[in-house]
Amino acid sequence: MSEAITVMIVDDHAVVRRGMRALLEAEGDFTVVGEMASGAEAVLRVGDLVPEVVLMDLLMPDLDGVEATRLIKQRSPNSQVIILTSYHEDEHIFPAIRAGALSYLLKGASLEELTAAVRKAARGEAVLHPRVAARLVQELKGASQETSTLYQTLSQREREVLRLIAEGLSNAQIAERLVIAERTVKSHINNILSKLHLADRTQVAIFAWRSGMMDK
């Protein structure tokens, strides 16, 4: 028989914690190693307990679930965080995912959905509530369309300069490669920064790789 999956439950409502613990432990393949009433308590204990999975409430009085998730992932990188909340608005979803949460479930999830998500999390597999998944897809599509639109504003020469920046060439090397003056390269870079709303050439390089233009 395989070892039980270790779980930490973080919720400021004692009834929720105890109910969740009873449900999980009745399954037989989970061991709840800790019930934490606050995000701060979870962050403090996670380094000692090192649970495989953390079930995290979002809204708590002292330290919210987003910040607690970020700190937990720093202290126990192998612990996978599942957000379990009643909230599915963008202002909750995206910060939680960015903070390092693997999965995002709503508290209306069935026992089967919850236990399946915990088992998958222990294997590093994500589970998202369909409504949450739909919002993430929309967001990614929007970001992709915006990137494409911005890229289209660049002239052919500016695209060439952008690609060479992403390849790691200096201004002098770009000038030599394109047989233009270095001050012309600087002018192109300024135009690129302005059109793409970026701050420096590092961000330009990241834009080039993320947009997929370096794969062409």
N, CA and C atoms as a LAMMPS dump frame, in Angstrom:
ITEM: TIMESTEP
0
ITEM: NUMBER OF ATOMS
648
ITEM: BOX BOUNDS ff ff ff
-5.0000000000000000e+02 5.0000000000000000e+02
-5.0000000000000000e+02 5.0000000000000000e+02
-5.0000000000000000e+02 5.0000000000000000e+02
ITEM: ATOMS id mol type element x y z
1 1 1 N 0.851 -1.194 0
2 1 2 C 0 0 0
3 1 3 C 0.887 1.245 0
4 2 1 N 0.553 2.21 -0.851
5 2 2 C 1.354 3.432 -0.934
6 2 3 C 1.134 4.291 0.311
7 3 1 N 2.113 5.148 0.57
8 3 2 C 2.004 6.014 1.741
9 3 3 C 0.899 7.039 1.552
10 4 1 N 0.283 7.446 2.674
11 4 2 C -0.798 8.423 2.626
12 4 3 C -0.256 9.791 2.197
13 5 1 N -1.081 10.538 1.508
14 5 2 C -0.723 11.902 1.083
15 5 3 C -0.891 12.832 2.269
16 6 1 N 0.158 13.593 2.582
17 6 2 C 0.087 14.496 3.728
18 6 3 C -0.528 15.833 3.309
19 7 1 N -1.45 16.31 4.134
20 7 2 C -2.227 17.507 3.805
21 7 3 C -2.234 18.477 4.977
22 8 1 N -2.112 19.762 4.667
23 8 2 C -2.313 20.821 5.657
24 8 3 C -3.57 21.595 5.261
25 9 1 N -4.44 21.863 6.221
26 9 2 C -5.672 22.606 5.967
27 9 3 C -5.539 23.989 6.593
28 10 1 N -5.774 25.026 5.805
29 10 2 C -5.642 26.401 6.294
30 10 3 C -6.966 27.131 6.069
31 11 1 N -7.67 27.404 7.151
32 11 2 C -8.963 28.088 7.078
33 11 3 C -9.243 28.692 8.449
34 12 1 N -9.799 29.898 8.466
35 12 2 C -10.024 30.542 9.767
36 12 3 C -11.322 30.086 10.438
37 13 1 N -12.045 29.185 9.798
38 13 2 C -13.26 28.649 10.412
39 13 3 C -12.998 27.219 10.896
40 14 1 N -13.103 27.029 12.202
41 14 2 C -12.801 25.728 12.803
42 14 3 C -13.714 24.624 12.269
43 15 1 N -14.984 24.938 12.047
44 15 2 C -15.937 23.924 11.567
45 15 3 C -15.523 23.43 10.184
46 16 1 N -15.07 24.361 9.34
47 16 2 C -14.632 23.995 7.986
48 16 3 C -13.406 23.081 8.071
49 17 1 N -12.446 23.469 8.911
50 17 2 C -11.216 22.666 9.042
51 17 3 C -11.529 21.249 9.515
52 18 1 N -12.329 21.169 10.558
53 18 2 C -12.618 19.847 11.134
54 18 3 C -13.439 18.989 10.182
55 19 1 N -14.37 19.603 9.499
56 19 2 C -15.185 18.86 8.543
57 19 3 C -14.339 18.333 7.394
58 20 1 N -13.44 19.166 6.909
59 20 2 C -12.572 18.762 5.811
60 20 3 C -11.633 17.646 6.254
61 21 1 N -11.128 17.781 7.46
62 21 2 C -10.227 16.74 7.983
63 21 3 C -10.941 15.396 8.058
64 22 1 N -12.152 15.41 8.586
65 22 2 C -12.911 14.166 8.738
66 22 3 C -13.187 13.531 7.377
67 23 1 N -13.541 14.354 6.401
68 23 2 C -13.837 13.846 5.061
69 23 3 C -12.596 13.223 4.415
70 24 1 N -11.471 13.918 4.527
71 24 2 C -10.239 13.422 3.907
72 24 3 C -9.747 12.145 4.567
73 25 1 N -9.714 12.137 5.894
74 25 2 C -9.16 10.981 6.589
75 25 3 C -10.056 9.75 6.457
76 26 1 N -11.345 9.979 6.183
77 26 2 C -12.244 8.851 5.972
78 26 3 C -11.939 8.133 4.659
79 27 1 N -11.237 8.822 3.757
80 27 2 C -10.893 8.224 2.463
81 27 3 C -9.82 7.15 2.597
82 28 1 N -8.97 7.276 3.609
83 28 2 C -7.965 6.255 3.87
84 28 3 C -6.59 6.506 3.287
85 29 1 N -6.477 7.398 2.281
86 29 2 C -5.156 7.631 1.687
87 29 3 C -4.652 9.053 1.918
88 30 1 N -5.235 9.731 2.918
89 30 2 C -4.775 11.066 3.288
90 30 3 C -4.459 11.115 4.776
91 31 1 N -3.41 11.872 5.113
92 31 2 C -3.101 12.153 6.515
93 31 3 C -3.025 13.66 6.681
94 32 1 N -3.892 14.221 7.511
95 32 2 C -3.871 15.656 7.774
96 32 3 C -2.817 15.928 8.841
97 33 1 N -1.741 16.594 8.446
98 33 2 C -0.624 16.818 9.372
99 33 3 C -0.765 18.125 10.141
100 34 1 N -1.736 18.956 9.735
101 34 2 C -1.918 20.201 10.463
102 34 3 C -3.185 20.928 10.049
103 35 1 N -3.844 21.534 11.039
104 35 2 C -4.978 22.429 10.796
105 35 3 C -4.554 23.812 11.255
106 36 1 N -4.515 24.774 10.352
107 36 2 C -4.07 26.113 10.697
108 36 3 C -5.222 27.104 10.567
109 37 1 N -5.366 27.934 11.589
110 37 2 C -6.466 28.89 11.604
111 37 3 C -6.128 30.195 10.907
112 38 1 N -4.882 30.319 10.437
113 38 2 C -4.485 31.567 9.781
114 38 3 C -3.361 31.312 8.788
115 39 1 N -3.227 32.233 7.846
116 39 2 C -2.142 32.14 6.884
117 39 3 C -0.787 32.257 7.551
118 40 1 N -0.698 33.129 8.543
119 40 2 C 0.571 33.334 9.246
120 40 3 C 1.009 32.059 9.962
121 41 1 N 0.05 31.37 10.575
122 41 2 C 0.368 30.119 11.283
123 41 3 C 0.831 29.059 10.29
124 42 1 N 0.198 29.023 9.129
125 42 2 C 0.573 28.051 8.104
126 42 3 C 1.994 28.287 7.611
127 43 1 N 2.33 29.552 7.38
128 43 2 C 3.68 29.904 6.926
129 43 3 C 4.707 29.512 7.982
130 44 1 N 4.367 29.73 9.237
131 44 2 C 5.275 29.424 10.343
132 44 3 C 5.544 27.923 10.457
133 45 1 N 4.527 27.1 10.206
134 45 2 C 4.645 25.662 10.45
135 45 3 C 5.018 24.831 9.219
136 46 1 N 4.839 25.394 8.026
137 46 2 C 4.983 24.582 6.82
138 46 3 C 6.396 24.017 6.651
139 47 1 N 7.398 24.761 7.107
140 47 2 C 8.771 24.288 6.982
141 47 3 C 9.043 23.047 7.808
142 48 1 N 8.339 22.903 8.934
143 48 2 C 8.505 21.727 9.792
144 48 3 C 7.648 20.556 9.309
145 49 1 N 6.433 20.862 8.883
146 49 2 C 5.49 19.804 8.505
147 49 3 C 5.697 19.312 7.067
148 50 1 N 6.119 20.209 6.195
149 50 2 C 6.347 19.91 4.767
150 50 3 C 5.233 19.037 4.188
151 51 1 N 4.003 19.511 4.197
152 51 2 C 2.913 18.716 3.621
153 51 3 C 3.051 18.615 2.109
154 52 1 N 2.566 17.533 1.557
155 52 2 C 2.572 17.411 0.095
156 52 3 C 1.566 18.372 -0.529
157 53 1 N 0.443 18.564 0.16
158 53 2 C -0.623 19.425 -0.361
159 53 3 C -1.127 20.347 0.742
160 54 1 N -1.351 21.61 0.378
161 54 2 C -1.939 22.59 1.302
162 54 3 C -3.28 23.026 0.734
163 55 1 N -4.348 22.859 1.524
164 55 2 C -5.661 23.359 1.144
165 55 3 C -5.807 24.742 1.765
166 56 1 N -5.882 25.769 0.928
167 56 2 C -5.76 27.151 1.381
168 56 3 C -7.024 27.971 1.141
169 57 1 N -7.566 28.527 2.218
170 57 2 C -8.65 29.5 2.089
171 57 3 C -8.037 30.815 1.597
172 58 1 N -8.827 31.65 0.95
173 58 2 C -8.284 32.909 0.425
174 58 3 C -8.371 34.064 1.407
175 59 1 N -9.557 34.287 1.952
176 59 2 C -9.761 35.468 2.795
177 59 3 C -9.66 35.102 4.269
178 60 1 N -8.572 35.554 4.882
179 60 2 C -8.341 35.334 6.305
180 60 3 C -7.871 36.642 6.92
181 61 1 N -8.126 36.842 8.205
182 61 2 C -7.901 38.162 8.809
183 61 3 C -6.453 38.647 8.883
184 62 1 N -5.499 37.782 9.208
185 62 2 C -4.141 38.291 9.452
186 62 3 C -3.26 38.277 8.214
187 63 1 N -3.331 37.213 7.433
188 63 2 C -2.507 37.063 6.229
189 63 3 C -3.361 36.329 5.212
190 64 1 N -3.673 36.977 4.092
191 64 2 C -4.592 36.341 3.155
192 64 3 C -3.946 35.156 2.442
193 65 1 N -4.779 34.384 1.767
194 65 2 C -4.311 33.156 1.141
195 65 3 C -3.297 33.366 0.04
196 66 1 N -3.389 34.5 -0.653
197 66 2 C -2.433 34.777 -1.73
198 66 3 C -1.027 34.957 -1.17
199 67 1 N -0.895 35.82 -0.179
200 67 2 C 0.424 36.067 0.402
201 67 3 C 0.927 34.822 1.136
202 68 1 N 0.028 34.123 1.81
203 68 2 C 0.423 32.887 2.492
204 68 3 C 0.936 31.86 1.484
205 69 1 N 0.281 31.768 0.343
206 69 2 C 0.725 30.845 -0.709
207 69 3 C 2.118 31.202 -1.188
208 70 1 N 2.346 32.487 -1.435
209 70 2 C 3.66 32.942 -1.912
210 70 3 C 4.758 32.564 -0.909
211 71 1 N 4.502 32.791 0.366
212 71 2 C 5.507 32.51 1.391
213 71 3 C 5.69 31.005 1.602
214 72 1 N 4.605 30.264 1.505
215 72 2 C 4.688 28.805 1.648
216 72 3 C 5.532 28.207 0.53
217 73 1 N 5.354 28.691 -0.695
218 73 2 C 6.127 28.172 -1.822
219 73 3 C 7.608 28.515 -1.686
220 74 1 N 7.909 29.602 -0.982
221 74 2 C 9.308 29.945 -0.721
222 74 3 C 9.904 29.017 0.32
223 75 1 N 9.135 28.696 1.356
224 75 2 C 9.652 27.905 2.472
225 75 3 C 9.571 26.398 2.237
226 76 1 N 8.606 25.99 1.44
227 76 2 C 8.436 24.564 1.166
228 76 3 C 8.042 24.396 -0.301
229 77 1 N 9.004 24.549 -1.206
230 77 2 C 8.709 24.569 -2.648
231 77 3 C 7.983 23.333 -3.172
232 78 1 N 8.177 22.196 -2.517
233 78 2 C 7.543 20.972 -2.996
234 78 3 C 6.103 20.801 -2.515
235 79 1 N 5.68 21.669 -1.611
236 79 2 C 4.286 21.623 -1.151
237 79 3 C 3.395 22.27 -2.214
238 80 1 N 2.389 21.548 -2.667
239 80 2 C 1.479 22.071 -3.686
240 80 3 C 0.266 22.703 -3.015
241 81 1 N -0.078 23.905 -3.461
242 81 2 C -1.177 24.643 -2.84
243 81 3 C -2.433 24.57 -3.702
244 82 1 N -3.526 24.167 -3.067
245 82 2 C -4.845 24.203 -3.708
246 82 3 C -5.65 25.309 -3.028
247 83 1 N -6.059 26.3 -3.799
248 83 2 C -6.94 27.332 -3.259
249 83 3 C -8.345 26.748 -3.205
250 84 1 N -8.97 26.826 -2.04
251 84 2 C -10.333 26.338 -1.857
252 84 3 C -11.144 27.49 -1.281
253 85 1 N -11.969 28.111 -2.109
254 85 2 C -12.606 29.358 -1.717
255 85 3 C -13.998 29.477 -2.31
256 86 1 N -14.712 30.488 -1.868
257 86 2 C -16.034 30.774 -2.427
258 86 3 C -15.954 31.805 -3.542
259 87 1 N -14.764 32.354 -3.761
260 87 2 C -14.618 33.488 -4.671
261 87 3 C -14.007 33.072 -6.009
262 88 1 N -14.605 33.555 -7.087
263 88 2 C -14.093 33.222 -8.419
264 88 3 C -13.875 34.467 -9.279
265 89 1 N -13.823 35.646 -8.64
266 89 2 C -13.595 36.87 -9.39
267 89 3 C -12.12 36.975 -9.796
268 90 1 N -11.861 37.744 -10.86
269 90 2 C -10.502 37.883 -11.385
270 90 3 C -9.513 38.362 -10.341
271 91 1 N -9.967 39.29 -9.473
272 91 2 C -9.028 39.854 -8.5
273 91 3 C -8.568 38.832 -7.471
274 92 1 N -9.257 37.691 -7.41
275 92 2 C -8.822 36.612 -6.528
276 92 3 C -8.068 35.529 -7.3
277 93 1 N -8.566 35.194 -8.491
278 93 2 C -7.988 34.087 -9.258
279 93 3 C -6.542 34.351 -9.653
280 94 1 N -6.312 35.458 -10.367
281 94 2 C -5 35.678 -10.968
282 94 3 C -3.881 35.889 -9.948
283 95 1 N -4.109 36.666 -8.876
284 95 2 C -3.041 36.784 -7.87
285 95 3 C -2.693 35.445 -7.226
286 96 1 N -3.69 34.596 -7.013
287 96 2 C -3.435 33.293 -6.382
288 96 3 C -2.583 32.4 -7.281
289 97 1 N -2.906 32.375 -8.575
290 97 2 C -2.129 31.563 -9.517
291 97 3 C -0.707 32.104 -9.633
292 98 1 N -0.581 33.432 -9.707
293 98 2 C 0.758 34.042 -9.802
294 98 3 C 1.586 33.758 -8.55
295 99 1 N 0.909 33.657 -7.401
296 99 2 C 1.624 33.422 -6.137
297 99 3 C 2.162 32.003 -6.043
298 100 1 N 1.691 31.123 -6.936
299 100 2 C 2.225 29.759 -6.931
300 100 3 C 1.215 28.663 -6.666
301 101 1 N -0.072 29.037 -6.539
302 101 2 C -1.092 28.009 -6.328
303 101 3 C -1.173 27.107 -7.555
304 102 1 N -1.265 25.813 -7.323
305 102 2 C -1.348 24.85 -8.429
306 102 3 C -2.78 24.707 -8.926
307 103 1 N -3.717 24.645 -7.997
308 103 2 C -5.116 24.41 -8.344
309 103 3 C -6.018 25.43 -7.668
310 104 1 N -7.227 25.587 -8.219
311 104 2 C -8.174 26.579 -7.707
312 104 3 C -9.56 25.954 -7.763
313 105 1 N -10.103 25.636 -6.586
314 105 2 C -11.428 25.028 -6.487
315 105 3 C -12.365 25.928 -5.702
316 106 1 N -13.643 25.821 -6.009
317 106 2 C -14.651 26.544 -5.23
318 106 3 C -15.185 25.631 -4.135
319 107 1 N -15.619 26.237 -3.034
320 107 2 C -16.043 25.44 -1.883
321 107 3 C -17.298 24.623 -2.144
322 108 1 N -17.937 24.863 -3.276
323 108 2 C -19.081 24.045 -3.64
324 108 3 C -18.683 22.731 -4.287
325 109 1 N -17.38 22.477 -4.405
326 109 2 C -16.892 21.237 -5.041
327 109 3 C -17.357 20.023 -4.244
328 110 1 N -17.613 18.941 -4.945
329 110 2 C -18.029 17.706 -4.291
330 110 3 C -16.832 17.051 -3.618
331 111 1 N -17.107 16.079 -2.764
332 111 2 C -16.024 15.345 -2.101
333 111 3 C -15.147 14.66 -3.143
334 112 1 N -15.784 14.1 -4.172
335 112 2 C -15.023 13.423 -5.225
336 112 3 C -14.087 14.398 -5.948
337 113 1 N -14.586 15.599 -6.22
338 113 2 C -13.768 16.605 -6.897
339 113 3 C -12.598 17.042 -6.017
340 114 1 N -12.876 17.222 -4.731
341 114 2 C -11.837 17.656 -3.801
342 114 3 C -10.75 16.6 -3.643
343 115 1 N -11.148 15.373 -3.395
344 115 2 C -10.15 14.314 -3.188
345 115 3 C -9.348 14.046 -4.463
346 116 1 N -10.019 14.132 -5.612
347 116 2 C -9.302 13.949 -6.881
348 116 3 C -8.275 15.053 -7.072
349 117 1 N -8.641 16.28 -6.701
350 117 2 C -7.72 17.415 -6.842
351 117 3 C -6.507 17.256 -5.934
352 118 1 N -6.723 16.759 -4.705
353 118 2 C -5.612 16.558 -3.771
354 118 3 C -4.683 15.461 -4.279
355 119 1 N -5.252 14.383 -4.777
356 119 2 C -4.416 13.295 -5.306
357 119 3 C -3.599 13.781 -6.511
358 120 1 N -4.237 14.55 -7.374
359 120 2 C -3.524 15.081 -8.546
360 120 3 C -2.45 16.075 -8.123
361 121 1 N -2.757 16.914 -7.14
362 121 2 C -1.777 17.888 -6.665
363 121 3 C -0.531 17.191 -6.138
364 122 1 N -0.725 16.074 -5.454
365 122 2 C 0.411 15.316 -4.926
366 122 3 C 1.305 14.804 -6.052
367 123 1 N 0.728 14.683 -7.257
368 123 2 C 1.506 14.266 -8.43
369 123 3 C 1.957 15.474 -9.262
370 124 1 N 1.639 16.674 -8.776
371 124 2 C 2.029 17.881 -9.498
372 124 3 C 1.093 18.254 -10.622
373 125 1 N -0.127 17.695 -10.606
374 125 2 C -1.093 17.971 -11.666
375 125 3 C -2.127 18.984 -11.183
376 126 1 N -2.423 19.965 -12.028
377 126 2 C -3.331 21.046 -11.655
378 126 3 C -4.79 20.687 -11.933
379 127 1 N -5.67 21.256 -11.124
380 127 2 C -7.113 21.156 -11.34
381 127 3 C -7.704 22.544 -11.139
382 128 1 N -8.495 22.973 -12.103
383 128 2 C -9.138 24.28 -12
384 128 3 C -10.649 24.116 -12.158
385 129 1 N -11.404 24.821 -11.33
386 129 2 C -12.855 24.841 -11.505
387 129 3 C -13.144 25.347 -12.923
388 130 1 N -14.116 24.754 -13.629
389 130 2 C -14.379 25.148 -15.023
390 130 3 C -14.541 26.655 -15.226
391 131 1 N -15.206 27.323 -14.294
392 131 2 C -15.395 28.773 -14.425
393 131 3 C -14.055 29.505 -14.336
394 132 1 N -13.199 29.024 -13.45
395 132 2 C -11.872 29.622 -13.283
396 132 3 C -11.013 29.348 -14.522
397 133 1 N -11.072 28.112 -15.002
398 133 2 C -10.299 27.75 -16.194
399 133 3 C -10.707 28.606 -17.383
400 134 1 N -11.998 28.847 -17.526
401 134 2 C -12.487 29.659 -18.642
402 134 3 C -11.938 31.08 -18.562
403 135 1 N -11.884 31.622 -17.357
404 135 2 C -11.365 32.981 -17.198
405 135 3 C -9.874 33.032 -17.518
406 136 1 N -9.127 32.022 -17.117
407 136 2 C -7.697 31.997 -17.409
408 136 3 C -7.447 31.897 -18.914
409 137 1 N -8.246 31.082 -19.591
410 137 2 C -8.102 30.958 -21.043
411 137 3 C -8.389 32.292 -21.717
412 138 1 N -9.447 32.968 -21.28
413 138 2 C -9.791 34.282 -21.837
414 138 3 C -8.649 35.271 -21.62
415 139 1 N -8.082 35.233 -20.43
416 139 2 C -6.986 36.15 -20.095
417 139 3 C -5.772 35.875 -20.979
418 140 1 N -5.441 34.61 -21.159
419 140 2 C -4.289 34.255 -21.986
420 140 3 C -4.518 34.637 -23.444
421 141 1 N -5.731 34.435 -23.925
422 141 2 C -6.055 34.831 -25.297
423 141 3 C -5.918 36.332 -25.472
424 142 1 N -6.421 37.066 -24.468
425 142 2 C -6.337 38.522 -24.534
426 142 3 C -4.899 38.991 -24.551
427 143 1 N -4.061 38.373 -23.697
428 143 2 C -2.644 38.745 -23.637
429 143 3 C -1.956 38.428 -24.949
430 144 1 N -2.313 37.282 -25.555
431 144 2 C -1.714 36.885 -26.817
432 144 3 C -2.099 37.852 -27.931
433 145 1 N -3.37 38.246 -27.948
434 145 2 C -3.836 39.191 -28.965
435 145 3 C -3.164 40.543 -28.793
436 146 1 N -3.006 40.983 -27.537
437 146 2 C -2.372 42.276 -27.283
438 146 3 C -0.912 42.252 -27.737
439 147 1 N -0.208 41.152 -27.448
440 147 2 C 1.187 41.016 -27.861
441 147 3 C 1.301 41.08 -29.376
442 148 1 N 0.399 40.365 -30.054
443 148 2 C 0.41 40.35 -31.516
444 148 3 C 0.147 41.737 -32.076
445 149 1 N -0.796 42.451 -31.474
446 149 2 C -1.135 43.803 -31.938
447 149 3 C 0.044 44.745 -31.776
448 150 1 N 0.707 44.677 -30.623
449 150 2 C 1.862 45.538 -30.381
450 150 3 C 2.987 45.223 -31.36
451 151 1 N 3.213 43.939 -31.599
452 151 2 C 4.277 43.534 -32.518
453 151 3 C 4.037 44.096 -33.916
454 152 1 N 2.776 44.15 -34.324
455 152 2 C 2.443 44.648 -35.659
456 152 3 C 2.753 46.123 -35.833
457 153 1 N 2.888 46.855 -34.732
458 153 2 C 3.194 48.293 -34.831
459 153 3 C 4.663 48.543 -35.168
460 154 1 N 5.513 47.525 -35.044
461 154 2 C 6.939 47.689 -35.312
462 154 3 C 7.23 47.658 -36.809
463 155 1 N 8.176 48.481 -37.219
464 155 2 C 8.625 48.435 -38.614
465 155 3 C 9.486 47.184 -38.814
466 156 1 N 9.772 46.86 -40.071
467 156 2 C 10.589 45.69 -40.361
468 156 3 C 11.966 45.812 -39.729
469 157 1 N 12.555 46.995 -39.804
470 157 2 C 13.883 47.21 -39.217
471 157 3 C 13.827 47.076 -37.705
472 158 1 N 12.775 47.607 -37.067
473 158 2 C 12.633 47.505 -35.611
474 158 3 C 12.474 46.036 -35.194
475 159 1 N 11.813 45.236 -36.002
476 159 2 C 11.675 43.807 -35.692
477 159 3 C 13.025 43.108 -35.776
478 160 1 N 13.831 43.52 -36.741
479 160 2 C 15.173 42.947 -36.859
480 160 3 C 16.01 43.296 -35.633
481 161 1 N 15.924 44.544 -35.195
482 161 2 C 16.672 44.984 -34.008
483 161 3 C 16.173 44.233 -32.77
484 162 1 N 14.869 44.091 -32.652
485 162 2 C 14.287 43.371 -31.509
486 162 3 C 14.826 41.944 -31.446
487 163 1 N 14.849 41.279 -32.582
488 163 2 C 15.343 39.897 -32.631
489 163 3 C 16.815 39.82 -32.208
490 164 1 N 17.628 40.77 -32.649
491 164 2 C 19.056 40.755 -32.311
492 164 3 C 19.282 41.068 -30.829
493 165 1 N 18.428 41.935 -30.273
494 165 2 C 18.497 42.194 -28.827
495 165 3 C 18.227 40.89 -28.069
496 166 1 N 17.207 40.163 -28.522
497 166 2 C 16.838 38.903 -27.867
498 166 3 C 17.943 37.859 -27.999
499 167 1 N 18.751 37.968 -29.041
500 167 2 C 19.875 37.051 -29.23
501 167 3 C 21.075 37.443 -28.369
502 168 1 N 20.972 38.6 -27.695
503 168 2 C 22.016 39.013 -26.765
504 168 3 C 23.07 39.941 -27.341
505 169 1 N 22.821 40.484 -28.536
506 169 2 C 23.818 41.366 -29.158
507 169 3 C 23.785 42.763 -28.529
508 170 1 N 24.952 43.386 -28.449
509 170 2 C 25.051 44.766 -27.961
510 170 3 C 24.653 45.725 -29.074
511 171 1 N 24.518 47.009 -28.717
512 171 2 C 24.189 48.01 -29.734
513 171 3 C 25.239 48.031 -30.844
514 172 1 N 26.502 47.955 -30.45
515 172 2 C 27.585 47.993 -31.432
516 172 3 C 27.524 46.784 -32.363
517 173 1 N 27.229 45.611 -31.793
518 173 2 C 27.138 44.394 -32.606
519 173 3 C 25.939 44.44 -33.548
520 174 1 N 24.839 45.012 -33.059
521 174 2 C 23.653 45.153 -33.912
522 174 3 C 23.949 46.098 -35.074
523 175 1 N 24.64 47.205 -34.77
524 175 2 C 25.002 48.171 -35.809
525 175 3 C 25.867 47.509 -36.878
526 176 1 N 26.812 46.699 -36.427
527 176 2 C 27.697 46.005 -37.365
528 176 3 C 26.925 44.982 -38.198
529 177 1 N 26.032 44.243 -37.543
530 177 2 C 25.266 43.213 -38.245
531 177 3 C 24.35 43.818 -39.319
532 178 1 N 23.727 44.952 -38.98
533 178 2 C 22.759 45.556 -39.907
534 178 3 C 23.377 46.637 -40.8
535 179 1 N 24.676 46.887 -40.574
536 179 2 C 25.424 47.901 -41.348
537 179 3 C 24.718 49.262 -41.243
538 180 1 N 24.506 49.684 -40.004
539 180 2 C 23.928 51.003 -39.72
540 180 3 C 24.707 51.623 -38.567
541 181 1 N 24.492 52.906 -38.35
542 181 2 C 25.194 53.606 -37.278
543 181 3 C 24.653 53.179 -35.914
544 182 1 N 25.522 53.234 -34.903
545 182 2 C 25.095 52.831 -33.562
546 182 3 C 24.001 53.758 -33.038
547 183 1 N 24.087 55.043 -33.392
548 183 2 C 23.048 55.975 -32.934
549 183 3 C 21.689 55.638 -33.567
550 184 1 N 21.731 55.047 -34.763
551 184 2 C 20.492 54.611 -35.412
552 184 3 C 19.9 53.42 -34.664
553 185 1 N 20.773 52.541 -34.199
554 185 2 C 20.32 51.41 -33.384
555 185 3 C 19.63 51.924 -32.126
556 186 1 N 20.246 52.896 -31.459
557 186 2 C 19.661 53.469 -30.239
558 186 3 C 18.298 54.073 -30.526
559 187 1 N 18.177 54.72 -31.689
560 187 2 C 16.899 55.315 -32.079
561 187 3 C 15.843 54.232 -32.267
562 188 1 N 16.224 53.149 -32.93
563 188 2 C 15.287 52.033 -33.122
564 188 3 C 14.864 51.445 -31.777
565 189 1 N 15.823 51.283 -30.875
566 189 2 C 15.507 50.708 -29.558
567 189 3 C 14.542 51.607 -28.799
568 190 1 N 14.752 52.898 -28.857
569 190 2 C 13.833 53.836 -28.197
570 190 3 C 12.417 53.696 -28.764
571 191 1 N 12.346 53.545 -30.092
572 191 2 C 11.033 53.364 -30.724
573 191 3 C 10.379 52.06 -30.274
574 192 1 N 11.188 50.997 -30.191
575 192 2 C 10.674 49.693 -29.756
576 192 3 C 10.128 49.781 -28.33
577 193 1 N 10.904 50.398 -27.44
578 193 2 C 10.477 50.542 -26.043
579 193 3 C 9.166 51.313 -25.953
580 194 1 N 9.066 52.361 -26.74
581 194 2 C 7.867 53.199 -26.722
582 194 3 C 6.652 52.441 -27.248
583 195 1 N 6.813 51.766 -28.391
584 195 2 C 5.684 51.073 -29.012
585 195 3 C 5.212 49.862 -28.213
586 196 1 N 6.15 49.179 -27.567
587 196 2 C 5.793 47.972 -26.813
588 196 3 C 5.51 48.251 -25.339
589 197 1 N 5.659 49.523 -24.94
590 197 2 C 5.425 49.932 -23.545
591 197 3 C 6.341 49.17 -22.577
592 198 1 N 7.615 49.084 -22.953
593 198 2 C 8.599 48.378 -22.135
594 198 3 C 9.614 49.352 -21.567
595 199 1 N 10.334 48.897 -20.506
596 199 2 C 11.235 49.804 -19.794
597 199 3 C 12.69 49.675 -20.219
598 200 1 N 13.127 48.471 -20.627
599 200 2 C 14.54 48.285 -20.945
600 200 3 C 14.718 47.125 -21.913
601 201 1 N 15.972 46.898 -22.345
602 201 2 C 16.221 45.866 -23.35
603 201 3 C 16.012 44.457 -22.808
604 202 1 N 16.116 44.277 -21.488
605 202 2 C 15.823 42.964 -20.9
606 202 3 C 14.362 42.606 -21.141
607 203 1 N 13.476 43.573 -20.913
608 203 2 C 12.053 43.343 -21.157
609 203 3 C 11.783 43.119 -22.641
610 204 1 N 12.559 43.788 -23.485
611 204 2 C 12.429 43.585 -24.938
612 204 3 C 12.749 42.131 -25.288
613 205 1 N 13.827 41.619 -24.72
614 205 2 C 14.225 40.232 -24.985
615 205 3 C 13.155 39.261 -24.503
616 206 1 N 12.616 39.504 -23.321
617 206 2 C 11.566 38.644 -22.777
618 206 3 C 10.337 38.672 -23.686
619 207 1 N 9.986 39.872 -24.152
620 207 2 C 8.85 40.022 -25.069
621 207 3 C 9.061 39.175 -26.32
622 208 1 N 10.28 39.251 -26.878
623 208 2 C 10.58 38.528 -28.112
624 208 3 C 10.428 37.029 -27.932
625 209 1 N 10.936 36.489 -26.829
626 209 2 C 10.86 35.046 -26.593
627 209 3 C 9.438 34.606 -26.271
628 210 1 N 8.739 35.385 -25.447
629 210 2 C 7.371 35.012 -25.064
630 210 3 C 6.4 35.092 -26.229
631 211 1 N 6.634 36.042 -27.126
632 211 2 C 5.724 36.23 -28.241
633 211 3 C 5.853 35.132 -29.284
634 212 1 N 6.936 34.345 -29.176
635 212 2 C 7.154 33.264 -30.129
636 212 3 C 7.89 33.682 -31.38
637 213 1 N 8.27 34.957 -31.464
638 213 2 C 8.931 35.415 -32.691
639 213 3 C 10.31 34.803 -32.878
640 214 1 N 10.918 34.337 -31.773
641 214 2 C 12.243 33.728 -31.882
642 214 3 C 12.158 32.296 -32.41
643 215 1 N 10.941 31.762 -32.462
644 215 2 C 10.759 30.41 -32.983
645 215 3 C 10.554 30.394 -34.497
646 216 1 N 10.378 31.598 -35.051
647 216 2 C 10.074 31.68 -36.49
648 216 3 C 11.329 31.538 -37.325
